[in-house]
Amino acid sequence: MEKIASFTIDHIKLLPGLYVSRKDHVGSEVITTFDIRMTKPNGEPVMNTAEVHTIEHLGATFLRNDENWKDRTVYFGPMGCRTGFYLLLAGDYTSEDIVSLMKEMFTFIRDFDGEVPGASPKDCGNYLDMNLPMANWLADRYLREVLDGITKERLVYPE
């Protein structure tokens, strides 16, 4: 069986960053999948489910309400390994194309205070599994250590 694209990336060399994971064609449309890598794979603890779940709710809410990107957002959600998130956008993009969007989104998550959107038994299947303070902290760290002054080595997968 052929390895899927995400399993062909050298996770030992992979740094937290913002990468194009793949581009797929659906009819005449390109879907760009981004790897929003927040922690170093196999090099530091993974994120716990509560903060991942909180970032998912806040990130999806931000993207689906952004005037410029809401109609291009196909999906935002966590990686099973809990080291980051996938963002699928309709269109043919590079990592550089969405750095400012990611800065806005992670600033929103860092600064969010209050009731997490969709964190109720009516709206979510596991609404109690949330950790807003840790989500705020992780978003701040990703902004400071990755997005602010991002370099090519954090925008293109390692060879």
N, C-alpha and C positions, 0 to 999 in steps of 0.2 A: 504494500500500500504506500502511496505517495505521502510524504510529510506535508502537513499544511504549512502555509507561509510563516505563521508565527512561531512554529517549532524549528525553523531553519535559522533563526537569529541566535547568535552566540550570547546567551544570557550571562555568561561569566564576564564578558567585556561590556555588557549593556549598562549604561548610566541612567539615572533619572533624567528624563528629557521629554521631548515632543516629536514623535516620529510618524512618518507615513508608513503604516503597516502594509497596506495593499490598496489596489484600485481595481474595482470590478465594474463590468459593463452590464447594465440592465436595460435592454432595448438600446436606445440611443443615448441614454444617460450614464454618466460615470458616477460611481459611489466611491468616495475616498474614505478609507478607514484609518483613523489616527490612533496611535499608541501613546496615551498620556501616562508615562511611566513616572510614578511618584516616589518609589523606593527602589533601592538597588537590589535586583533579584539575587537571591542566595547570599546576600552580603549584609543585610540588616533585617530586623524583624518586619514582617508583613503588617499591613494595617488590619486592625480588628474589624469584625463585621459591622459593629455599631457605627463607627466613623465612616466606613465605606458606604453604608446604607444612607447615612446623613448626607454625604457628599453627592451620592446618586440623586437623592431627592432635590437638593439645592441646585446642583448642576443642570439637571433636566428642566427644572422650573426656570432657571435663568435662560437657558438656550431656547426653550419653547416660548419665551416672552420677549426675546430680543428681536426688534423690528427687522434687522438685516439678516438674521440667521434662522429665524423660527421656521420658515418654509423650506429651508435647506437641511434642517436637522432631521435625520432619519432615526438615530438611536444614540443614547449616552448611557453607559452602564459599566459595572465593574468587571475586571478580569477575574477569572476563577482563582488565580494565584494570589490575589489581593495585593498586588504590587502597583496597580494602576487601573486605568479606565480605557474603554474604547469609545471613540466618538465617530459616528458615521455621518458624513455630510454628502448630500447630493451635489455633485460638481467635481471638477478635476482640480485639486488643490495640492499645494506643497505645505510643509510644516510652517514655513515662514508666513504663509498666507493667513494663518490663524493665531499667530503669537499674540496679537493685540486682543483678539477675542478671548483667548485663554487667560490673559492678564485680567481682563474685565471679569470673567467668570470666577476666577480664583480670588479676586478682590471681593466680589460679592459673597463668596463662601466664607472668606476670612472675616469679613465684617458683619456677617449675618447674626442677628440677635432676635430671639423671639421663638414663636412656635414654628417648627419645621413644616413647610408645606406638605400636605398629604400624610402627616404623621397622626392619623386617627384610625380607629378600628374600621370605620366605614370606607376609608380611602386606601388602606395598606394592609397587606396580609401579615406583617410583622412590625407593626407601628411602634412597639415598645423598644425595639432594637435600634436605638439612636444614641449618638454621642456628639452633640453639637460643639462642646468646648474642644474636643479632640479634632473634629472636622475643621474648626476654625484654625487650630494650631497647624494641622497638616497643610491646609491651604496657604497659610502664611509662609511656612517652610518651603513649599513648592515655588511660591512667588520669589522668595529671597534667594534660594539656592539654585533654581533652574531658570525661571522665566525672565527675571531681571538680569539683563546682560547675557542672554542665552547665546551660546557659541555653536558653531557647526557640528562639533562632536556630540551635541545634545539635540540636534535636529535631523541627523542622518544616522541610520543604524551602523554599528561598527562592522568592519570587514572581518 
